[in-house]
Amino acid sequence: MSTLSGACIIAQSGGPTAAINASTYGAIITAMKRREITRVLGARNGIRGVLDDNLVDLDKEEPYELELLKYTPSSALGSCRYKLKDPSEDDSDYRRILDIFVKYGVRYFFYNGGNDSMDTCNKISKYCLEHGYECRVMGIPKTIDNDLVETDHCPGYGSAAKYIATSMMEVYKDTHVYDIGTITVIEVMGRNAGWLAAASSLASLKGCGPDLIYLPEVPFDFDKFLEGADYFYKKNNHCVIVVSEGIRDKDGRYIVEYASSQARQKDSFGHAQMGGLAAYIADAVKNHIGAKVRGIELSLLQRCASHWASHTDIDESFRAGRAAVEYAVEGLTGKMVGFQRVYDQGGNYRCDIKLIDLEKVANKEKHVPIDWINATGDGLNEKFFDYALPLIQGTVNIPIEDGLPRHARLRMVKAMV
């Protein structure tokens, strides 16, 4: 493959994570070191930043501020949820993207996101190829949902899982303080895959796990659920329940739709608006059992808790961004960086990088294997523990200023031609 010289654009999309900026930093710092990449640009708010010509010159950022991205939550460049249409129906967005690429001499495009972002990446890659414009397009994965296919796990999941498991332990301790019986319902993110709710089971290894866990992978039976809650409440005088926001009944209807018309609203990708499930479930339990019940929705906390990030996750996320740039410069395009789990002879975990065709990833979801869920469908087994534990290892030594985390403060200098 011949050497390709030109600028690159790095962008972020979808829901933020505690590790997405580590991936972006890996891509930025690697791109700056490659002579083939003449300029490192960032798009504000994902693909919208490209469409709106809202680019920033990352070469003009202070090195220390860029390094702090490894410890900074959210999406430093801004995010979006914008769906590109099928180019055979309307290619106006694609023509605009190509115009921007030509304007700034862009020959490399790196998109850091989840399922929908990989779809965007795939479409842009194909359009460039079909129209004879050489631009190497690479997807850098991220999602706390851990639902990207073909990769063992996703950057961002380990940190979210660590936070959820730890929060579960802390809530468990709090709920068992009083002699008055209580039932606590904790709602965890996860529209169609239960990886995050499953992470709460790790607290069981320390004796502080939930009594019941419900994932989208198993149809939710209200009667069976109430029987289980009643059983544990009467047995222990306390009951802790974790529900994934995307649990559904046997007909595939989201349980949260029972409570809120908002849940029936869809975004541009056809995703339902989630939230409010814990309160609905708590009311149902209270009416059935008559106990003191509290509903807790972890909401954004589980994806932005960089203060308790997994060191393993941050390290692997950085490596994903770095690998995307290195492979693109070597001549590859239309790929997503993925992870391959490896164990050495001593049984020690290692994560290797592999590349996956974007076509195989876009618009697909990976679910928790059914054989990792217990026989009653309300908990996890050892197979999940073995899978998840390596991903939450290590703590990050975050910089502190005035007793608070020191996050990156980027200048965001407008890019000029």
C-alpha positions in Angstrom: 0.0 0.0 0.0 1.4 3.4 -1.0 2.1 6.1 1.6 -0.9 8.4 2.0 -0.2 11.9 3.3 -2.8 14.3 4.6 -4.8 15.6 7.6 -6.9 13.5 9.9 -10.2 14.2 11.7 -10.9 12.6 15.0 -14.5 12.7 16.3 -16.6 11.2 19.1 -20.2 10.1 19.1 -23.0 8.5 21.1 -23.2 8.2 24.9 -20.0 9.2 26.7 -18.0 6.9 28.9 -15.2 7.3 31.6 -12.7 6.0 29.0 -13.7 7.5 25.6 -11.3 10.3 26.0 -8.5 7.9 26.7 -9.2 6.4 23.3 -9.3 9.8 21.7 -6.0 10.8 23.4 -4.4 7.6 22.1 -5.5 8.5 18.6 -4.4 12.2 18.9 -1.0 11.6 20.3 -0.2 8.8 17.8 -1.4 10.9 14.9 0.8 13.8 16.0 3.8 11.5 15.9 3.2 10.1 12.4 4.8 12.1 9.6 2.1 10.8 7.1 -0.5 12.8 9.1 0.1 16.4 8.4 -2.5 17.9 10.7 -4.7 16.6 13.6 -8.2 18.0 13.6 -11.1 17.4 15.9 -14.8 17.5 15.0 -17.1 19.2 17.5 -20.1 17.1 18.3 -19.3 14.1 16.2 -20.2 13.9 12.5 -22.3 17.1 13.0 -19.0 18.9 13.4 -17.8 17.7 10.0 -21.1 18.6 8.3 -21.1 22.1 10.0 -17.4 22.7 9.3 -17.0 23.0 13.0 -13.4 21.7 13.4 -10.8 22.4 15.9 -7.0 22.3 15.6 -5.8 19.8 18.1 -2.2 20.5 17.2 -2.6 23.8 19.1 -3.6 22.2 22.4 -1.2 22.1 25.4 0.4 18.6 25.7 -0.4 18.4 29.4 -4.1 19.2 28.8 -4.2 16.5 26.1 -2.6 14.0 28.5 -5.3 14.8 31.1 -7.9 13.4 28.6 -7.0 9.9 30.0 -8.6 11.0 33.3 -11.4 13.1 32.0 -15.0 11.8 31.8 -17.6 12.6 29.1 -16.7 13.4 25.4 -14.1 16.2 25.3 -14.9 17.0 21.7 -18.6 16.8 22.1 -21.0 14.1 20.9 -24.1 13.7 18.8 -26.8 11.2 17.8 -27.1 11.9 14.1 -28.1 9.2 11.6 -26.8 9.4 8.1 -29.4 8.4 5.5 -28.9 5.7 3.0 -26.8 7.4 0.3 -28.9 5.7 -2.4 -31.9 7.7 -1.1 -30.1 11.0 -0.2 -26.4 11.5 -0.5 -26.4 15.2 0.4 -24.7 14.6 3.8 -22.0 12.5 2.2 -21.3 15.1 -0.5 -20.9 17.6 2.2 -18.6 15.4 4.2 -16.5 14.8 1.1 -16.3 18.5 0.4 -15.0 19.1 4.0 -12.4 16.3 3.6 -11.2 17.9 0.3 -11.2 21.4 1.9 -8.9 20.4 4.7 -6.9 17.8 2.9 -8.3 15.0 5.1 -7.1 11.5 4.3 -7.8 9.9 7.6 -11.0 9.7 9.6 -11.3 8.2 13.1 -14.7 7.8 14.7 -14.9 7.0 18.4 -18.3 5.5 19.2 -20.7 2.6 19.6 -23.1 0.7 17.4 -24.6 3.6 15.6 -21.2 5.3 15.2 -19.8 2.2 13.5 -22.8 2.4 11.1 -21.8 6.0 10.3 -18.2 5.0 9.9 -19.1 2.2 7.5 -21.2 4.4 5.4 -18.6 7.1 5.1 -15.9 4.5 4.3 -18.0 3.0 1.5 -18.9 6.4 0.0 -15.3 7.5 -0.2 -14.3 4.2 -1.9 -17.2 4.4 -4.4 -16.4 8.0 -5.3 -12.7 7.5 -5.8 -11.5 9.5 -2.8 -8.8 7.8 -0.8 -9.5 8.3 2.8 -8.7 5.7 5.4 -11.6 5.3 7.8 -11.3 3.5 11.1 -13.8 2.9 14.0 -12.6 3.2 17.6 -15.1 1.4 19.8 -16.6 2.7 23.0 -19.8 1.8 24.9 -20.6 1.0 28.5 -23.3 -1.2 27.1 -20.6 -3.7 25.9 -22.8 -4.7 23.0 -20.6 -4.4 20.0 -20.2 -7.7 18.2 -17.0 -9.5 17.2 -15.0 -7.9 20.0 -14.5 -9.6 23.4 -15.4 -6.4 25.2 -15.7 -2.7 24.6 -13.7 0.2 25.9 -15.8 1.9 28.6 -17.5 -1.2 29.9 -14.8 -2.1 32.5 -15.0 1.2 34.2 -18.8 1.3 34.3 -18.9 -2.3 35.6 -16.5 -1.4 38.3 -18.6 1.6 39.4 -21.8 -0.4 39.3 -20.4 -3.3 41.3 -18.9 -0.9 43.9 -22.1 1.1 44.1 -24.0 -2.1 44.6 -21.8 -3.0 47.6 -22.2 0.5 49.1 -26.0 0.6 48.6 -26.2 -2.9 50.1 -24.5 -1.8 53.2 -26.7 1.2 53.5 -30.0 -0.7 53.0 -29.1 -3.2 55.8 -28.5 -0.5 58.5 -31.9 -0.5 60.1 -34.0 -3.2 61.7 -37.0 -1.9 59.7 -37.4 -4.1 56.6 -36.7 -2.4 53.2 -36.8 -3.3 49.5 -34.5 -1.4 47.2 -34.8 -1.4 43.4 -31.8 -0.2 41.4 -32.2 0.7 37.7 -29.1 0.2 35.5 -28.6 1.2 31.9 -28.9 -1.3 29.1 -31.5 -1.0 26.4 -31.3 -4.4 24.8 -28.3 -6.1 26.4 -27.8 -6.7 30.1 -24.1 -6.4 30.5 -24.3 -3.5 32.9 -27.0 -4.9 35.2 -25.0 -8.2 35.2 -22.0 -6.3 36.6 -23.9 -5.7 39.8 -23.6 -9.5 40.5 -19.8 -9.0 41.0 -20.7 -7.5 44.4 -22.0 -11.0 45.4 -18.3 -12.1 45.5 -17.9 -9.8 48.5 -21.2 -10.8 50.1 -23.0 -7.6 49.2 -24.8 -8.5 46.0 -28.4 -8.1 44.9 -31.0 -10.8 45.6 -32.5 -10.5 42.2 -31.1 -9.3 38.8 -33.2 -8.9 35.7 -31.7 -8.6 32.2 -33.3 -7.9 28.8 -32.1 -11.3 27.6 -34.8 -13.0 29.7 -38.5 -12.1 29.4 -39.7 -10.3 32.5 -42.6 -12.0 34.3 -44.2 -9.5 36.7 -45.9 -12.2 38.8 -42.8 -14.3 39.1 -40.8 -11.2 40.0 -43.2 -10.1 42.8 -43.1 -13.7 44.2 -39.3 -13.5 44.3 -39.2 -10.1 45.9 -41.7 -11.2 48.5 -39.7 -14.4 49.2 -36.4 -12.6 49.9 -38.1 -9.8 51.9 -39.7 -12.3 54.2 -36.6 -14.4 54.5 -34.1 -11.6 55.1 -36.2 -8.6 56.1 -34.5 -6.8 53.2 -34.4 -7.3 49.5 -32.1 -5.6 46.9 -33.2 -5.8 43.2 -31.3 -4.7 40.1 -33.2 -4.2 36.8 -31.8 -3.3 33.4 -33.7 -0.4 32.0 -34.5 -2.4 28.9 -36.3 -5.4 30.5 -39.2 -6.5 28.4 -42.3 -8.8 28.7 -42.8 -12.0 26.8 -44.2 -10.0 23.9 -41.1 -7.8 23.6 -42.7 -4.7 25.1 -40.4 -2.6 27.3 -41.7 -2.7 30.9 -40.9 1.0 31.2 -43.5 1.6 28.5 -46.1 0.5 31.0 -45.3 3.6 33.1 -44.4 6.3 30.6 -45.5 7.5 27.2 -42.1 9.1 26.9 -40.6 5.6 26.5 -42.6 5.1 23.3 -40.8 8.1 21.7 -37.9 7.2 19.4 -34.6 9.1 18.6 -33.2 9.3 15.0 -31.8 5.8 15.3 -35.2 4.4 16.5 -34.2 3.9 20.1 -36.8 4.3 22.8 -36.3 6.9 25.5 -35.4 5.1 28.8 -35.5 6.0 32.4 -38.1 5.9 35.2 -38.3 2.1 35.5 -37.0 1.9 39.1 -39.8 4.2 40.4 -42.4 2.2 38.5 -41.1 -1.2 39.8 -40.8 0.2 43.3 -44.4 1.3 43.3 -45.5 -2.1 42.1 -43.5 -3.8 44.8 -44.9 -1.5 47.5 -48.5 -2.1 46.4 -48.0 -5.8 46.4 -45.9 -6.3 49.6 -46.6 -3.2 51.6 -42.9 -2.7 52.6 -40.8 0.4 52.6 -39.5 0.6 49.1 -36.9 2.9 47.5 -36.2 3.2 43.8 -32.7 4.3 42.7 -31.7 5.2 39.1 -28.0 5.3 38.6 -28.5 7.1 35.3 -25.5 9.1 34.0 -23.4 8.3 37.1 -22.5 4.9 35.8 -21.0 6.3 32.6 -19.2 9.4 33.9 -17.6 8.1 37.1 -14.0 8.6 36.0 -12.9 8.8 39.7 -13.4 5.1 40.0 -12.3 4.0 36.5 -10.7 0.6 35.8 -7.0 1.0 35.1 -7.3 -1.9 32.7 -10.1 -0.2 30.8 -8.2 3.1 30.5 -5.1 1.4 29.3 -7.0 -0.8 26.7 -9.0 2.2 25.6 -5.8 4.2 24.9 -4.4 1.3 23.0 -7.5 1.1 20.8 -7.1 4.7 19.7 -3.4 4.3 19.1 -4.0 1.1 17.1 -6.6 2.7 14.9 -4.1 5.4 13.7 -1.2 2.9 13.3 -3.2 0.5 11.2 -4.7 3.3 9.1 -1.2 4.7 8.3 -0.2 1.2 7.3 -2.9 1.2 4.7 -6.0 -0.3 6.2 -9.5 1.2 6.1 -13.1 0.2 6.8 -12.2 -1.5 10.0 -13.0 -1.3 13.7 -10.4 -1.9 16.4 -11.5 -4.9 18.5 -10.2 -6.8 21.5 -9.2 -10.5 21.7 -9.0 -12.1 25.1 -5.9 -14.2 25.7 -4.7 -16.2 28.8 -1.1 -17.2 29.2 0.1 -20.5 30.6 -0.2 -19.1 34.1 -3.9 -18.1 33.6 -3.1 -14.4 33.4 -5.4 -12.2 31.3 -4.1 -10.3 28.3 -5.9 -8.2 25.8 -4.7 -8.3 22.1 -5.8 -6.0 19.4 -7.6 -7.3 16.3 -9.3 -5.6 13.4 -12.9 -6.2 12.4 -14.7 -5.2 9.2 -17.1 -2.4 9.9 -19.7 -4.3 7.9 -19.7 -7.0 10.5 -20.2 -4.6 13.4 -22.7 -1.9 12.2 -26.2 -2.2 13.5 -25.6 -5.5 15.4 -25.8 -6.2 19.1 -24.0 -8.6 21.4 -26.1 -10.0 24.3 -25.2 -11.7 27.6 -25.0 -15.5 26.8 -28.0 -17.3 28.2 -25.7 -19.9 29.8 -24.1 -17.1 31.9 -27.5 -16.5 33.5 -28.8 -18.7 36.3 -31.5 -21.3 35.9 -34.2 -19.0 37.4 -33.3 -16.1 35.1 -32.7 -13.7 37.9 -28.9 -13.7 38.5 -25.5 -14.5 37.0 -23.2 -17.5 37.4 -19.4 -18.1 37.5 -19.0 -17.8 33.7 -19.9 -14.1 33.9 -17.6 -13.6 36.9 -14.7 -15.1 35.0 -15.5 -12.9 32.1 -15.9 -9.6 33.9 -13.4 -9.6 36.7 -10.3 -9.1 34.6 -11.9 -6.0 33.0 -12.3 -4.0 36.3 -8.8 -4.4 37.7 -6.6 -1.5 38.8 -7.3 2.0 39.9 -6.3 5.2 38.1 -4.1 7.7 39.9 -6.0 10.7 38.8 -4.4 14.2 39.1 -6.0 16.3 42.0 -6.3 20.0 42.3 -7.8 21.7 45.4 -9.0 18.3 46.5 -10.9 17.7 43.3 -10.1 15.8 40.1 -8.2 17.9 37.5 -9.8 17.4 34.1 -8.6 18.5 30.7 -9.3 22.1 29.7 -9.0 22.2 25.9 -8.7 25.5 24.1 -10.7 24.3 21.1 -9.0 26.6 18.6 -11.2 26.9 15.4 -9.5 25.2 12.5 -8.7 27.4 9.5 -7.7 26.4 6.0 
